């Protein structure tokens, strides 16, 4: 039985799902919530999953980090658009020898967290998960769920697989969460972007689910071209993505249940989009190495436009009392 305790920062479709699984397996999990706090404190968490539905009627729910116990592992599952809150959230939660596990999309989230807690305390995690939030404290898991764990070091230096990774992996495996371990976190980040960049971006600008993007020959060409540009971006960082990786991602997506990407859900719910983490940061990293990613940059500029337009429309609705 593990004596490590966990904190979940961002109890949404991703953090809520993994945190609930860890608690179901008998681990101590402390959930930091905002808008869902009252519902979850009173009624717990509900998870629907093809692997078995379950309810946790009682969870350790908090809305103030200073009232939470210090934890061995703090899981950051917030959207990157909320990372400005992390300097206030993380220090009170972390034990002296604790670690922060960053389960966020895009590139360069770990260096942001390292500035707050120190690079030696940061672990990266990449989630291949299809899930969404039905309502407060109610999560629907559709498919997949694997997490790839990798140690972070300054400037994404590859430092291999540590005892700490094995310990965290053991807890997640106990919760029936599939785990892979990466010797090179930066390579794993770029490999995740092979999927995230085309499907998240095109789902918003073309108003499409993953199955619709796969079914249309023109959008499938766009997906493949953008994936190829991600591979070129990775190469600009001296990270080589194998030739068979793109066909593998296409096959996974073809078999996936019809899915609204996380960015499309954020757009539909009028929430800020993770444009900089998923698009802007990789583009800038590649540009610094003299590599252009033209297709990705076109979609990036489109997303910047629609993100601003949607946010302005939402502000207007609020001013008029319509939402």
C-alpha positions, 0 to 999 in steps of 0.5 A: 500500500502506497503512503504517497498522497496526491493533490489534483489541481484542476478537477475537470474531465482529465484531472477529475478522471485520473484523481477519481481512479487514484482514490478508487484504488485506495490512495489519498487524493485531495481535490482543489475545486472552484465552481464545482466545489459545493456539488463535489463536497456534498455529492462526490464524483461520478465517473462514466466509463466503458471500463465500468461506471463508479461513484465516489460519494465522499472525496477530499474537496477543497476550494482553498490551497491553504486548507489542504494538506501538503502532498507528495505529488501535486498533479496540475491538470488545469488548462494552460490558460490558467497557469498564471494562478500556479505561483499562488497554488503550488507552494502551499501544496507541496511537501519539502520532497514533493513533486509536481506532475504536469498533465498539460497539453502543448510545449513549455509548461514544465519550464513555467512550473520549474520557475515556481518550484525548481526543475528538480521537482517537476515531472511531465505527463502526456495523456492520451485520453478521450473524456469530457465533463457532463456537469459539475463533478460528473465525468464521462470517459469515452476511450483510451487513458494512457499517460506517458511520464517523463522527468523534466530537467533544465532545458528539457535535457533527457535524464532517463527513467528515475526511481521517482517515475517508477514510484508514481507509475506504480500508484497509477498502475494500481489504479488501472491507468496504463502508464508508459515511461519516457527517457526523453520528455521533450521527444514525448511532448513533440510526439503528443503534438503530432496529434494535438496540433492538427485535430485540436486546431482543425476541429475549431476552425472547421467545426468538426469532430475527429471522425469528420476530419478523418472521413473527408479526403481534403481534411485528411490531407491537411491533418497529414501535412500538419503532422509532417510539420510537427515532425520537422519541428521536433527535428529542429530540437534534435528530436527524431520522431520515427517514420511509423508514428504518423500512420500509428496516430492516424490509425488510433484516430480512425478507431476512436469513437467520434470525439470533440477535441478539448479545444473544440469543447473550450471553444463551444463553451466560450472558454479561452483556447490553449492556442499559445501552449499547443501552437504558439510555443512549438512555432516559436521553438522551430523558428528559433532553429530556422524552421518554418511550419507554414500550415501550422502557422496558418491555423494558429493565426485563425485560432487567434482570431476566433479565440478573440472573437468568441471571447468578445462575444461572450463579454457582450452577452454578459454585459447584456445579461444574456448569459 
